[in-house]
């Protein structure tokens, strides 16, 4: 036998024995485990961005609003979270699923569907009307003229309004 044949035989025997040695070791993860890890990574944004502008960054770093924040170790119990969710749904302090509402909460989008929040100081209609009459009389109303933006009428025209009593 010539040298080339001996080398090929030796290489073949080494490759076959190495392949059997690797096959004898137990596999690291099952297909189902790998698929579950992939699904979890996709859900959490732990996948590298394929956009050249964000090279090397994970999706949850590039778009943090699209992914839930990582759970903290010391948090609330499941019952507490469920109670908070039920209260938020009842009062409308929860955002809609659709993104076209610009982050507004449901009680701002459809206020008639939710109970009004308790106000600290409640004025009667007559009190509000009296305040309006006084503000008009004293010129304590913002100017609608763009040239005087941010100023009240009594500041723009001081001679036309009486002073506050």
The 8 nearest C-alpha neighbors of each residue, nearest first, counted from 0:
[[1, 4, 2, 5, 3, 6, 8, 7],
 [0, 2, 4, 3, 5, 6, 7, 8],
 [1, 3, 5, 4, 6, 0, 7, 8],
 [2, 4, 6, 5, 1, 7, 0, 8],
 [3, 5, 7, 6, 2, 1, 8, 0],
 [4, 6, 8, 2, 7, 3, 9, 1],
 [5, 7, 3, 9, 4, 8, 10, 2],
 [6, 8, 4, 10, 5, 9, 11, 3],
 [9, 7, 11, 5, 10, 6, 4, 12],
 [8, 10, 6, 12, 11, 7, 5, 13],
 [11, 9, 13, 7, 8, 12, 6, 14],
 [12, 10, 8, 14, 13, 9, 7, 15],
 [11, 13, 15, 9, 14, 10, 16, 8],
 [14, 12, 10, 16, 11, 15, 17, 9],
 [15, 13, 11, 17, 12, 16, 10, 18],
 [16, 14, 18, 12, 17, 13, 11, 19],
 [15, 17, 19, 13, 18, 14, 12, 20],
 [18, 16, 20, 14, 19, 15, 13, 21],
 [19, 17, 15, 21, 20, 16, 14, 22],
 [18, 20, 22, 16, 21, 17, 23, 15],
 [19, 21, 17, 23, 18, 22, 16, 24],
 [22, 20, 18, 23, 19, 24, 17, 25],
 [21, 23, 19, 24, 20, 18, 25, 26],
 [22, 24, 20, 21, 19, 25, 18, 26],
 [25, 23, 22, 21, 26, 20, 27, 19],
 [24, 26, 27, 23, 22, 21, 28, 29],
 [25, 27, 28, 24, 29, 22, 23, 21],
 [28, 26, 25, 29, 24, 32, 33, 30],
 [29, 27, 26, 32, 33, 30, 31, 25],
 [28, 30, 32, 31, 33, 27, 26, 34],
 [29, 31, 33, 32, 34, 28, 35, 27],
 [30, 32, 34, 29, 33, 35, 28, 36],
 [33, 31, 35, 29, 34, 30, 28, 36],
 [32, 34, 36, 30, 35, 31, 37, 29],
 [33, 35, 37, 31, 32, 36, 30, 38],
 [36, 34, 32, 38, 37, 33, 31, 39],
 [37, 35, 39, 33, 34, 38, 40, 32],
 [36, 38, 40, 34, 39, 35, 41, 33],
 [37, 39, 35, 41, 40, 36, 42, 34],
 [38, 40, 36, 42, 37, 41, 43, 35],
 [41, 39, 45, 37, 43, 42, 38, 44],
 [40, 42, 44, 38, 39, 43, 37, 45],
 [41, 43, 39, 40, 44, 38, 66, 45],
 [44, 42, 40, 45, 41, 66, 39, 59],
 [45, 43, 59, 58, 41, 46, 42, 40],
 [44, 46, 40, 43, 57, 41, 59, 58],
 [47, 45, 57, 44, 58, 40, 48, 41],
 [46, 48, 57, 56, 58, 55, 49, 45],
 [47, 49, 58, 50, 57, 56, 53, 46],
 [48, 50, 51, 47, 54, 53, 55, 52],
 [49, 51, 48, 52, 53, 54, 47, 55],
 [52, 50, 54, 53, 49, 48, 55, 56],
 [53, 51, 50, 54, 49, 48, 55, 56],
 [52, 54, 51, 50, 56, 48, 55, 61],
 [55, 53, 51, 56, 52, 50, 48, 49],
 [54, 56, 47, 53, 57, 48, 49, 51],
 [57, 55, 54, 47, 53, 48, 60, 58],
 [56, 58, 47, 46, 60, 59, 48, 45],
 [57, 59, 44, 61, 60, 48, 62, 46],
 [58, 60, 44, 63, 62, 57, 61, 66],
 [61, 59, 57, 58, 63, 62, 56, 44],
 [60, 62, 58, 59, 63, 57, 56, 53],
 [61, 63, 59, 64, 60, 65, 58, 66],
 [64, 62, 59, 65, 60, 66, 61, 58],
 [65, 63, 66, 62, 67, 59, 68, 61],
 [66, 64, 63, 62, 67, 59, 44, 58],
 [67, 65, 64, 63, 43, 59, 68, 44],
 [68, 66, 69, 65, 43, 64, 63, 70],
 [69, 67, 70, 66, 63, 43, 64, 71],
 [68, 70, 67, 71, 43, 66, 72, 59],
 [71, 69, 68, 72, 74, 67, 73, 75],
 [70, 72, 73, 74, 69, 68, 75, 67],
 [71, 73, 74, 70, 69, 75, 76, 68],
 [74, 72, 71, 75, 70, 76, 69, 77],
 [75, 73, 72, 71, 76, 70, 77, 80],
 [74, 76, 79, 80, 77, 73, 78, 71],
 [75, 77, 79, 78, 80, 74, 81, 73],
 [76, 78, 80, 79, 81, 75, 82, 74],
 [77, 79, 81, 76, 80, 82, 75, 83],
 [80, 78, 82, 76, 81, 77, 75, 83],
 [79, 81, 83, 77, 82, 78, 84, 76],
 [80, 82, 84, 78, 79, 83, 77, 85],
 [83, 81, 79, 85, 80, 84, 78, 86],
 [84, 82, 80, 86, 81, 85, 87, 79],
 [83, 85, 87, 81, 86, 82, 88, 80],
 [84, 86, 82, 88, 83, 87, 89, 81],
 [87, 85, 89, 83, 84, 88, 90, 82],
 [88, 86, 92, 84, 90, 89, 85, 91],
 [87, 89, 91, 85, 86, 90, 84, 93],
 [88, 90, 86, 87, 91, 85, 113, 92],
 [91, 89, 87, 113, 88, 92, 86, 114],
 [92, 90, 106, 105, 88, 93, 87, 89],
 [93, 91, 87, 90, 104, 106, 105, 88],
 [92, 94, 104, 91, 87, 105, 88, 95],
 [93, 95, 104, 105, 103, 102, 96, 92],
 [96, 94, 97, 105, 93, 104, 98, 100],
 [95, 97, 98, 94, 99, 100, 93, 102],
 [98, 96, 95, 99, 100, 94, 101, 102],
 [97, 99, 100, 101, 96, 102, 95, 94],
 [98, 100, 101, 97, 102, 95, 96, 103],
 [101, 99, 98, 102, 103, 97, 95, 108],
 [102, 100, 99, 103, 98, 97, 104, 94],
 [103, 101, 100, 94, 104, 98, 95, 99],
 [104, 102, 101, 100, 94, 107, 105, 108],
 [103, 105, 94, 93, 107, 106, 92, 108],
 [104, 106, 91, 108, 107, 94, 109, 93],
 [105, 107, 91, 110, 109, 104, 108, 113],
 [108, 106, 105, 110, 104, 109, 103, 91],
 [107, 109, 105, 106, 110, 104, 103, 100],
 [108, 110, 106, 111, 107, 105, 112, 113],
 [111, 109, 106, 107, 112, 113, 108, 105],
 [110, 112, 113, 109, 114, 106, 115, 108],
 [113, 111, 110, 109, 114, 106, 91, 105],
 [112, 114, 90, 111, 110, 106, 91, 115],
 [115, 113, 90, 116, 112, 111, 110, 89],
 [116, 114, 117, 113, 110, 90, 111, 118],
 [117, 115, 118, 114, 90, 113, 119, 106],
 [116, 118, 115, 119, 114, 120, 121, 90],
 [119, 117, 120, 116, 121, 115, 122, 114],
 [118, 120, 121, 117, 116, 122, 115, 123],
 [121, 119, 118, 122, 117, 123, 116, 126],
 [120, 122, 118, 119, 123, 117, 124, 126],
 [123, 121, 126, 124, 120, 127, 125, 118],
 [122, 124, 126, 125, 127, 121, 128, 129],
 [123, 125, 127, 126, 128, 122, 129, 121],
 [124, 126, 128, 123, 127, 129, 122, 130],
 [127, 125, 129, 123, 128, 124, 122, 130],
 [126, 128, 130, 124, 129, 125, 131, 123],
 [129, 127, 125, 131, 130, 126, 124, 132],
 [128, 130, 126, 132, 131, 127, 125, 133],
 [131, 129, 127, 133, 128, 132, 134, 126],
 [130, 132, 134, 128, 129, 133, 135, 127],
 [133, 131, 129, 135, 130, 134, 136, 128],
 [132, 134, 136, 130, 131, 135, 137, 129],
 [135, 133, 139, 131, 137, 136, 132, 138],
 [134, 136, 138, 132, 133, 137, 131, 139],
 [137, 135, 133, 134, 138, 132, 160, 161],
 [136, 138, 160, 134, 161, 139, 135, 162],
 [139, 137, 153, 152, 135, 140, 134, 136],
 [138, 140, 134, 137, 151, 153, 152, 135],
 [141, 139, 151, 138, 152, 134, 142, 135],
 [142, 140, 151, 150, 152, 143, 149, 139],
 [141, 143, 151, 152, 144, 150, 147, 140],
 [142, 144, 145, 141, 148, 147, 146, 152],
 [143, 145, 146, 142, 147, 148, 141, 150],
 [146, 144, 148, 147, 143, 142, 149, 150],
 [145, 147, 144, 148, 143, 142, 149, 150],
 [148, 146, 145, 144, 150, 149, 142, 155],
 [149, 147, 145, 150, 146, 144, 142, 143],
 [148, 150, 147, 141, 151, 142, 145, 143],
 [151, 149, 148, 147, 141, 142, 154, 152],
 [150, 152, 141, 140, 142, 154, 153, 139],
 [151, 153, 138, 155, 154, 142, 140, 156],
 [152, 154, 138, 157, 156, 151, 155, 160],
 [155, 153, 151, 152, 157, 156, 150, 138],
 [154, 156, 152, 153, 157, 151, 150, 147],
 [157, 155, 153, 158, 154, 159, 152, 160],
 [158, 156, 153, 154, 159, 160, 155, 152],
 [159, 157, 156, 160, 161, 153, 155, 154],
 [160, 158, 157, 156, 161, 153, 138, 137],
 [161, 159, 137, 158, 138, 153, 157, 162],
 [160, 162, 137, 163, 159, 136, 158, 138],
 [161, 163, 137, 164, 160, 153, 138, 136],
 [164, 162, 137, 161, 133, 136, 134, 139],
 [163, 162, 161, 137, 133, 136, 134, 160]]
